[in-house]
Amino acid sequence: MPKVIFHHDSGATDVVAIEADSNIMRAAVQNGVAGIVGECGGQAMCATCHVYVREAYLDALPALGEDEEEMLECTSAPRDERRSRLGCQVTLGSAGGLEEVEVDVPANQI
């Protein structure tokens, strides 16, 4: 079962197991992870599921899509050109290829 590890500024960590073909945003929202809003429900239209993917996982990520690229220009927390992703656009399990990912949750989303 795929898992997402969310790291918070406070030092707290949430480890969430998810169904295959789910994404980082859904994992956070369905499991009450603080700091991930997912306001648009995963349509890449709000940037409230912005995360910073940890270095070890970057090469396994899918390429940025045009919509995601555009929305990353609207994040509340500063964008990191290499690590910033929208959680709704990173799928884990069979479709995404990733079985595990660690992300840092920005201090603010709105």
N, C-alpha and C positions, 0 to 999 in steps of 0.2 A: 504494500500500500504506500503510495507516495506521501511525502511529508514536507511541510514548510516550517522552518524555524524562524520566528520573528524576534528580532533583538530591538529592545527599546532603550532610549537614552538613560532611563533610570537604572539600567543594568538587568532589568527583568527580561525573561525569555519566555515566549509561548511556543510550544511544539505542537503542531496540529497535523494529524494524519487525515488524508483526504481520499476520496474516490479518484480513480484514474480518469483522466480527461477533464479534471476540474482545474481551476486557476487559483492564483495567489489571493486575489480579491475575494472570491467565494469562500476560500478557506478561512480568511479573516472574519468576514461578516457572519458566516454561519457558526463560528466558534467564539464570537464576542471578543476578538482581539482588538484591544484599544489602539486608536490611531489610524485605523483604516475605515473610511466612511463608505466608499462604493456607492455614492449618491446616484449615479446614472444606471446602476445595475449591471455594469459590464459592457457598455456600448462604446467605450473609449471617447466619452463626451464630457468628462468632468475633471479628470486628474485627481480625484479624491482617494485614489488607491495607489498613489505614487509610493514607490519603495526604492531603496538602494540595494541592489543585488551584490552580495559579497563576491570578492575577486575570484575565488575558486570556481564559481559557477558561470562566470561570464561567457566563456567560450562555448558553452552548451546551450545558450539561449537562442531562440529564433531571432531572425533579423527584425529590426524595427519596421513597422508598417507606417504608411504615410499618415494615417489618423493618429497613431500613437505618437509619432514624431511631433505633430502639430500640437497635441494636447500637453506634451511634456514642456512646451514653452509657456504653459499656463500654471505650473505648479506653484503652490504657496511656499514650499521650502525650496531652497536653491537646487537647480538641476545640476547633476553631475553628468557630464557628456558621456561617460563610459558606463556608469553604474545605474543611472536612473531608468526605471521602467514603470509602466502602468501594470499593476498587479493583475488587472483583468485581461491582459494580453499575454500573460505567461502561463501556459498550460503545463500541467505535470501528468506523468503517466504515459500511456501508450501513444497518444497523439503528440505530446510535447517532447517525449524522449527523456526528460528529466524525471528522476525518481525522488530527488531531494533538492531543496534549495534553501539557502539562508539569506535573509534580507534584513536590512536595518529600516526601521519605521521612522520616517521624518517626525520632527517634533510637532509639526502642524500640517494640516491638509487643507484647511479653509482660511 
